[in-house]
Amino acid sequence: MLGLSNVKIDLYKGGTFILHIPETGESIENDGSYKWIVNPSLEDGTDYKVRFSSTDDSTVYGESDAFSIEEKSITVTEPTSSTTWAKGFSATVEWDYMGTIDNVKIDLYKGGTFNQTIKDSTPAADKSYTWDSVDPNLEDGTDYTVRVSLVDTLDVYDDSEQFKIISFPEIEWVQVPAGYFEMGDNFNEGAGHELPVHTVYLDTYYMSKYEVTFEQYDAFCDVTGRSKPSDYDWGRGDRPVIWVSWNDTKAFCDWLSARTGENIHLPTEAQWEKAARGTDQRRFPWGDRSPDSSLANYGENNMKTMPVGSYPLGVSPYGIHDMAGNVHEWCSD
C-alpha cells in the first residue's frame, strides 16, 4: 500500500465482513500501525482476518493471515478488603483468568499509584504466587492494591480490593546456653510432680525476652483472620496477651515459624525452668529474696497485668522478664 496517504481497515470472519476498524468507518492515516481496543462483543474464533484497503479504490487491498480472537480476562481473588500483610513476612496473591494467558505480571499499588513490581512474570496457570517477604520499607497503610496483568499486553488486568499492610512488632530473643541444670523442687515446697530433682542437659536455645504482647498477637490475628482475645479491659498494646488457649499459642508459633523459616515453638517445661532460674537452683528468677512489688506483678499489687518489662529488677539470670508474676505461661509439654 505504498503511496496511499489514508487507508480503511475492516475485520472479516470466515470471509464475511464484521465491522470497520475504527467502528465509525472513517479512514486512518497510513503510518504503518493502528491500535484498536477489540470489541468485547465479538465471538471467539480462529478465522478472523483484517483487510486494509484504499479509501479511493476498494479493489486495492491486502489481507492479513487468519488469526484468533478470544476473551481474555483476569480476576484477582486475593488479597481482599479483609486481608492484612505483615512487612517482612510472606504474602500470597491469587487470581483466576479466562482465555489463553501464558504469564502474568504482579504489581503493588498504594493509593492508586504504582509502588513496585512484586513479580515480573509467573505462569498464569499457577493462579497463585507467594511473595517471600513483603518489603519491610513499605509504609503502613490501608490503601494498597495488587494488579495482576497479562505480560504480553498490560491492557488485560485486574486490581484487587484495597487491603492493609502493617509492621509486625519485633520479638527480641535471648540466648540460653547449652549445659546441665538441676530440674525440680529442690526446696521441697511444691507439688509432687516437681519431684524428684533430676539433672537435665539442654542444647543452646533462645527464649523471647518478654512475654508475647497484645500488639504482637493482634498483628497475628489481623494477618490470619483469627478472632482477637479479650483484654479484660486492662489494656492491649505492650501488655502480655491473655485469654489464649494452648492451641492459640501453638498456632501463633507455627505461623511465625512458617513465615520466618525459624523453628519457633512453645518452650518445654525444662527449657522454661532453666530460663527462669538458671543453674544455681535459686528459688525465684532474681534469686532467693522474697518477692515484693519491685520484683514482680503478683497478688494484689496491681490487680491487673502490667506492660512487659515493668520489673527489670526481677529478671532471670539470662535477662528474661516476667518469669514470675504478671500472667501464667504455656509450655509445650
C-alpha positions in Angstrom: 0.0 0.0 0.0 2.9 2.3 -0.8 1.8 5.7 -1.9 -1.5 5.6 -0.1 -2.0 8.5 2.3 -5.1 7.0 4.0 -6.4 3.5 4.4 -9.5 1.8 5.5 -9.3 -1.2 7.9 -12.1 -3.8 8.1 -12.5 -7.0 10.2 -13.7 -10.2 8.5 -14.7 -13.6 10.0 -14.8 -16.6 7.7 -14.7 -14.3 4.7 -17.7 -12.3 5.9 -17.4 -8.6 6.8 -17.9 -8.0 10.5 -17.1 -4.4 11.3 -14.9 -1.4 10.5 -11.8 -0.5 12.4 -12.4 2.0 13.9 -16.1 1.2 14.1 -17.0 4.7 12.9 -15.8 3.6 9.5 -13.5 6.6 9.0 -10.2 6.2 7.2 -7.0 6.5 9.1 -3.6 7.9 8.2 -1.3 5.3 6.7 1.5 5.4 9.2 2.1 1.6 9.4 0.1 0.8 12.5 -3.2 1.4 14.3 -4.1 0.5 17.9 -7.7 -0.7 18.5 -9.4 -1.9 21.6 -11.1 -5.2 20.4 -14.8 -5.1 20.6 -15.8 -7.4 23.6 -19.0 -8.5 21.9 -17.1 -10.4 19.2 -17.4 -14.2 19.1 -14.4 -16.2 20.0 -12.9 -17.7 16.8 -9.8 -18.6 14.9 -10.8 -17.5 11.4 -10.6 -13.7 11.7 -8.7 -11.6 9.1 -8.1 -7.9 8.8 -8.4 -6.2 5.3 -6.5 -3.0 4.5 -7.9 -1.1 1.5 -7.5 2.1 -0.4 -10.0 4.8 0.6 -10.3 5.7 -3.1 -10.5 2.2 -4.6 -11.8 -0.7 -2.6 -10.3 -3.1 -5.1 -6.9 -2.2 -3.9 -6.5 -4.1 -0.7 -4.5 -6.6 1.2 -5.5 -9.2 3.9 -3.8 -10.5 7.0 -3.3 -14.2 7.7 -6.1 -15.8 9.7 -5.9 -15.1 13.5 -7.8 -15.8 16.7 -9.9 -13.5 18.8 -10.9 -14.7 22.2 -12.0 -13.2 25.5 -9.1 -12.7 27.9 -9.7 -11.6 31.5 -8.1 -11.7 34.9 -9.8 -11.6 38.3 -7.8 -11.1 41.4 -9.3 -13.1 44.3 -6.7 -12.5 47.0 -5.9 -10.1 48.7 -9.4 -8.8 49.6 -10.6 -5.9 51.8 -10.2 -8.2 54.8 -6.6 -9.1 54.1 -3.6 -7.8 56.1 0.0 -8.3 55.1 2.8 -8.0 57.6 6.1 -6.5 56.4 9.0 -8.9 56.4 6.6 -11.9 56.2 5.4 -13.9 53.2 2.1 -13.0 51.5 0.1 -14.6 48.7 -1.6 -13.2 45.6 -4.3 -15.4 43.9 -6.2 -14.9 40.7 -8.4 -16.6 38.1 -8.5 -16.0 34.4 -10.3 -16.7 31.1 -8.7 -17.2 27.7 -5.2 -18.2 26.6 -2.9 -16.5 29.1 0.6 -17.8 29.5 2.2 -15.5 32.1 1.1 -12.7 34.3 2.8 -9.7 36.0 2.1 -8.7 39.6 2.5 -5.1 40.8 1.8 -3.4 44.0 0.0 0.0 44.2 -0.6 2.4 47.0 -3.4 5.0 46.8 -3.7 4.2 43.1 -0.1 4.9 42.4 2.4 2.3 41.3 4.7 1.3 44.1 6.8 -1.7 42.9 6.7 -4.9 40.9 6.3 -8.0 43.0 6.9 -10.4 40.1 7.9 -9.6 36.5 6.4 -12.9 35.1 4.9 -16.0 36.6 2.7 -18.7 35.0 -0.9 -17.8 34.9 -1.9 -21.4 35.3 -0.5 -21.4 38.8 -3.2 -19.0 39.8 -1.2 -18.1 42.9 2.1 -16.5 43.8 3.7 -16.2 47.2 5.9 -13.1 47.9 8.6 -14.5 50.1 8.9 -11.3 52.1 6.8 -8.2 52.0 9.1 -5.2 51.6 9.9 -4.0 55.1 10.5 -0.5 53.8 6.8 0.0 52.9 4.7 2.5 54.8 1.9 1.1 57.0 -1.4 1.8 55.2 -4.9 0.6 54.3 -4.9 1.8 50.7 -2.8 -0.9 49.0 -3.9 -2.9 45.9 -2.3 -5.6 43.8 -2.6 -5.5 40.0 -2.3 -8.8 38.0 -1.8 -8.1 34.3 -1.1 -10.1 31.1 2.6 -9.9 30.4 2.1 -9.5 26.6 -0.3 -6.6 26.9 -0.9 -4.7 30.1 -4.3 -3.7 28.9 -5.6 -7.0 30.3 -5.5 -6.7 34.1 -7.4 -6.7 37.3 -6.9 -4.8 40.6 -7.5 -6.4 44.0 -9.7 -4.7 46.6 -7.9 -2.3 48.9 -6.1 -4.1 51.8 -3.8 -3.3 54.7 0.0 -3.6 55.2 1.3 -3.4 58.7 4.6 -3.7 60.7 4.9 -6.8 62.8 6.3 -5.8 66.3 9.7 -7.2 66.7 10.3 -10.1 69.1 13.6 -9.8 71.0 15.4 -13.1 71.7 17.8 -14.1 74.5 20.2 -17.0 74.3 20.2 -19.7 77.0 23.5 -21.5 76.7 23.8 -25.3 76.5 24.6 -27.2 79.7 23.2 -29.1 82.6 20.9 -27.9 85.4 19.0 -29.5 88.3 15.3 -29.6 87.4 12.7 -29.8 90.1 11.7 -28.6 93.5 15.0 -28.6 95.5 13.2 -26.6 98.3 10.6 -29.4 98.7 7.8 -26.8 98.7 5.9 -27.6 95.6 3.7 -30.3 94.1 4.6 -34.0 93.9 5.1 -33.8 90.1 8.1 -31.5 90.7 10.0 -34.3 92.4 12.4 -35.9 92.3 15.1 -33.3 91.5 17.0 -34.6 88.5 19.8 -33.5 86.2 18.8 -32.3 82.7 21.0 -31.4 79.7 19.7 -28.8 77.2 21.3 -27.6 74.0 21.6 -23.9 73.4 18.2 -22.3 72.7 16.6 -18.9 72.6 13.6 -17.5 74.6 11.7 -14.3 73.9 13.0 -11.6 76.3 9.4 -10.6 77.1 6.0 -12.3 77.2 4.2 -12.1 73.9 2.2 -8.8 73.8 -1.2 -7.9 72.6 0.4 -5.8 69.9 2.2 -8.9 68.6 -0.7 -11.3 68.9 -3.2 -8.8 67.5 -1.0 -8.4 64.4 -1.0 -12.2 64.0 -4.8 -12.1 64.2 -5.0 -9.3 61.6 -2.9 -11.3 59.2 -4.6 -14.7 59.7 -8.2 -13.6 60.3 -8.4 -15.1 63.8 -10.5 -13.6 66.5 -8.7 -11.3 68.9 -8.9 -12.3 72.6 -10.4 -10.0 75.3 -8.0 -7.8 77.2 -10.4 -7.8 80.2 -10.4 -4.0 80.0 -6.9 -4.0 81.3 -5.4 -2.6 78.0 -3.7 -4.1 75.0 -0.5 -2.8 73.3 2.6 -3.8 75.3 0.7 -5.7 78.0 1.0 -9.5 77.8 -1.7 -11.2 75.7 -4.3 -13.1 77.9 -7.2 -15.4 77.3 -5.4 -17.5 74.8 -5.5 -21.3 74.8 -2.6 -23.7 74.3 -3.8 -24.2 70.7 -3.9 -20.5 70.2 -0.3 -20.1 71.3 0.8 -23.0 69.2 -0.9 -21.5 66.1 1.0 -18.3 66.8 4.3 -20.1 67.0 3.5 -22.2 63.9 2.6 -19.1 62.0 5.9 -17.4 63.0 7.9 -20.5 62.0 6.3 -20.7 58.6 6.9 -17.1 57.8 10.4 -16.7 59.2 11.9 -20.1 58.5 12.9 -20.5 62.1 11.8 -23.3 64.5 9.7 -21.2 66.8 7.7 -23.1 69.4 6.5 -23.1 73.0 9.3 -23.9 75.4 9.4 -27.3 77.0 8.9 -27.4 80.8 12.7 -28.0 81.1 13.5 -25.0 78.8 11.1 -22.8 80.7 12.5 -23.7 84.1 16.2 -23.3 83.1 15.4 -19.9 81.5 13.6 -18.9 84.7 16.1 -20.0 87.4 19.4 -20.7 85.7 21.7 -23.3 87.0 22.2 -22.3 90.7 18.9 -23.7 91.9 17.6 -20.3 93.1 14.1 -20.0 94.5 13.0 -17.2 92.2 14.2 -15.7 88.9 16.0 -12.9 90.7 17.4 -15.1 93.5 16.3 -16.2 96.9 14.9 -12.9 98.1 11.2 -12.9 98.9 9.1 -11.2 96.2 7.9 -7.7 96.5 6.3 -5.0 94.3 9.7 -4.0 92.8 10.4 -7.5 91.5 7.1 -8.9 90.1 3.4 -8.3 89.5 1.6 -10.7 91.8 -1.2 -10.9 94.3 -2.9 -7.6 94.9 0.0 -5.4 93.7 -1.9 -4.1 90.7 -5.0 -6.3 90.3 -4.3 -6.5 86.6 -1.5 -7.2 84.1 1.3 -4.7 83.7 3.2 -3.9 80.5 6.0 -6.3 79.8 9.4 -5.3 81.1 7.9 -3.3 84.0 10.1 -5.2 86.6 13.7 -5.0 85.4 14.9 -6.0 89.0 13.1 -9.3 88.7 14.7 -10.6 85.5 16.1 -14.2 85.4 19.8 -15.0 85.2 19.6 -14.7 81.4 17.8 -11.3 81.4 14.3 -12.7 80.6 11.5 -10.7 82.1 8.3 -11.7 84.0 9.3 -15.3 84.6 7.4 -14.9 87.8 4.2 -13.0 88.1 2.1 -11.0 85.6 0.5 -13.9 83.7 0.6 -17.7 83.6 2.7 -19.0 80.7 2.1 -22.0 78.5 4.7 -24.8 77.8 4.7 -27.3 75.0 4.6 -30.4 77.2 
